[in-house]
Amino acid sequence: MIRNICITPRACTRVFAVVVCLIFIGNAAAQQQSSPSKLQQALVEILERQAEAWNEGNLEQFMDAYWKSEELTFCSGGNITRGWQATLDRYRQNYNDKEAMGHLTFADLEVSSLGADAALMLGRWKVTAKGQDYGGNFSLVWRKIDGHWKIIHDHTSSSESTEPAPADADK
């Protein structure tokens, strides 16, 4: 078949170049799918630092991931909290000591780019405190501000079960 396509040496060179390009494109696509993106790695690392700070009982360090602005929004329990300080105060009110904070973990993280300087993250959270498990879902809107990824909007909900829903639950 290639013999029929390669009528001249120049045509053979073009066919070869196209085949090589397709191989490189295929390999690049396979590598992208098999390894997490740099964006996902960066945001997951920030969340890991957040969990460490939470588990150490350090709310101020936990809040480092949030945009330190009055424009920050945090939605939970049917309420909207506006501003970094108000969000920190809300956390302090609900989690007044390390024992109340318990142990935080994140799971099922999904990151979607919304452009060069914005991203959406979905995931699940779980806190084990005083012998009880609490958990739910969250969605975070991230923006790169002054070269640093910051959470500009957090929507966190609680669920009755801390176990992940079965993959076919919505069918």
PyMOL commands that set and color helices and strands:
alter all, ss='L'
color gray80, all
select helices_A, chain A and resi 2-5+9-34+38-55+59-65+84-94+98-101
alter helices_A, ss='H'
color red, helices_A
select strands_A, chain A and resi 73-76+79-82+103-113+118-129+132-145+148-159
alter strands_A, ss='S'
color yellow, strands_A
deselect
rebuild
show_as cartoon
